[in-house]
């Protein structure tokens, strides 16, 4: 067989492999980093440019890979191969795309308010203790439902999770404990339970977080990006808005990539595809990669000493990282205020 014939057979084989779709697998590969501020559209407010860059990082998800692409995934350590159900669950590709777009919109909505709160605007209000989980066979199990918000206890207003914890700890096992609940339909009900005992302390039996309400923004903020979804840009969006709305050099002239979800209280949460995102950061020429603390080792295992990686749990942690590298935090107030 001639060399030309072998080449032709190889090309035909590759074409065949490329036409066969594997519907049970998903390939996740490194995406790219993108400078966020040029994609932000802010109306009716003063904005500033910076000598540095704050970037988001993406991954590419191939939801219908060919056999040829699967072969490439097996040979490339930067590509993750997952079972389709692990990624999509029971969603269709279109439903998954819609979910990602909704998550991105929510991420911008929260990031905008968290950033504006740090600049002195009042757009987030603590409004109660949100019931996240209820332990069985506890006082709460017959009185509360997930999603309930406790707004008053024993005559005291409950603004956050700490308030409720202190109210329970101030009582003794066996005491009656009365509270008001804001339900999902926005009606209110009143409950009274008898507190049980755990480790010698009064015990209600719920896992809670702080419930917040968000006011209208003082000006319109939009994010001009397409074909990117999910909540992982929350931290980057928040930092980009602070950099855009302040005249100082928050970024100290550095090229920074940030990833992590952000909740209304400024807590930073983990994201998917950290290994692939780290490979994308490696190729971007970044000076610093800011990641959720629970994923810092995963990022460092890819980047080694090529890119400085900083671990954070909150927006305030991220701001202190920037300060330590020469960033100007003038005009930004602490989240504890």
C-alpha positions, 0 to 999 in steps of 0.5 A, spaced: 500 500 500 502 506 497 503 512 502 498 516 498 493 510 499 494 510 507 493 517 507 487 517 504 484 511 508 486 515 514 482 521 512 476 517 510 477 514 517 477 521 520 471 523 516 467 517 519 469 518 526 467 526 525 460 524 523 459 519 528 456 523 534 456 520 542 450 522 545 452 519 552 458 524 553 460 531 554 467 534 553 469 540 557 475 544 555 478 550 556 475 556 554 478 563 554 479 569 558 475 576 557 476 583 559 469 585 563 469 592 563 469 593 556 462 589 556 459 593 561 454 598 559 452 603 565 447 608 563 447 615 567 453 615 571 460 616 571 465 611 569 473 610 569 478 606 565 483 602 568 491 601 567 489 593 569 484 588 567 479 584 570 477 578 566 472 572 567 474 565 564 470 560 561 470 553 559 467 550 552 462 544 553 461 540 547 454 537 549 454 532 542 461 530 541 463 526 535 468 520 536 473 524 533 473 529 538 472 524 544 479 521 541 482 528 542 479 528 549 482 522 551 489 524 549 488 531 552 489 532 559 486 539 559 479 536 557 474 532 561 469 527 559 463 526 563 457 522 563 451 527 559 447 526 565 452 529 570 452 535 566 445 536 563 441 532 568 434 531 565 434 537 561 435 538 554 440 542 550 436 548 549 433 548 557 440 547 559 442 553 555 436 557 558 438 555 565 445 558 563 443 565 561 438 565 567 444 564 572 448 569 568 443 574 568 442 573 576 449 573 577 450 580 574 443 582 578 447 580 585 454 583 583 451 589 581 448 590 588 453 587 592 458 592 588 453 598 589 453 596 597 460 597 597 460 604 594 455 606 599 448 605 595 443 601 599 440 596 595 440 590 599 436 589 605 437 583 610 430 581 612 430 575 616 433 568 617 431 563 611 430 556 613 435 552 608 434 545 611 430 542 617 432 536 621 427 530 622 424 529 629 426 536 632 421 542 634 422 545 627 420 539 623 412 540 625 412 548 624 417 550 619 418 548 611 424 549 607 423 556 604 420 559 610 423 566 613 423 567 620 422 575 621 420 575 628 422 571 635 419 572 642 417 580 640 424 581 637 425 583 629 429 578 626 434 581 620 439 575 619 441 568 621 445 571 627 439 574 630 435 568 630 441 564 633 442 568 638 435 568 640 435 561 640 441 561 644 438 565 649 433 560 651 433 554 655 431 547 653 424 546 654 422 553 653 416 555 649 419 559 643 414 563 639 416 566 632 413 569 625 414 566 619 414 569 612 411 564 607 413 563 600 406 566 598 408 572 602 403 571 607 405 571 615 403 565 620 405 565 627 408 558 630 410 556 637 414 550 639 418 547 645 425 548 644 429 541 645 436 540 648 443 539 644 449 539 648 446 542 653 443 548 649 436 550 647 435 547 640 430 549 634 433 544 629 434 548 622 439 550 618 439 557 616 442 563 612 440 570 612 434 572 607 435 579 603 431 583 599 434 587 593 431 594 591 431 597 584 438 599 582 439 607 581 442 606 574 441 601 569 447 596 568 447 591 562 452 586 560 454 585 553 456 578 552 453 572 548 453 565 548 456 565 555 452 562 561 452 560 568 453 564 575 461 563 575 463 570 573 459 573 579 466 575 583 469 578 576 463 582 575 463 585 582 470 587 582 469 590 574 464 594 577 468 597 582 473 598 578 469 601 573 465 606 578 471 608 581 477 613 579 483 609 583 487 604 580 483 598 584 487 593 580 494 596 580 495 595 573 495 588 573 492 583 569 487 579 573 482 573 572 477 572 577 472 566 578 467 564 583 459 565 585 457 571 589 451 571 593 448 578 596 452 578 602 458 578 598 460 570 600 464 567 594 462 560 592 465 554 588 464 554 580 465 548 575 470 546 570 476 549 575 481 545 572 479 547 565 479 554 567 486 554 570 488 551 563 485 557 560 488 562 565 495 559 563 494 561 556 492 568 558 498 571 560 494 573 567 498 576 573 493 573 578 488 568 578 483 569 584 479 563 586 474 560 591 478 558 597 475 551 596 478 550 589 485 553 590 489 547 590 485 545 584 488 551 580 495 551 583 495 543 581 495 546 574 498 553 574 504 551 579 508 557 579 506 560 572 501 564 575 499 567 582 493 564 585 489 567 591 484 564 595 478 568 597 471 566 601 468 573 600 469 579 596 472 583 602 478 577 602 478 579 594 479 586 595 484 585 601 488 581 596 488 587 591 490 591 596 496 587 598 498 587 591 498 595 590 490 596 589 487 602 591 481 601 595 479 608 596 471 609 596 470 602 597 467 600 604 467 594 608 462 589 608 461 589 615 459 596 615 
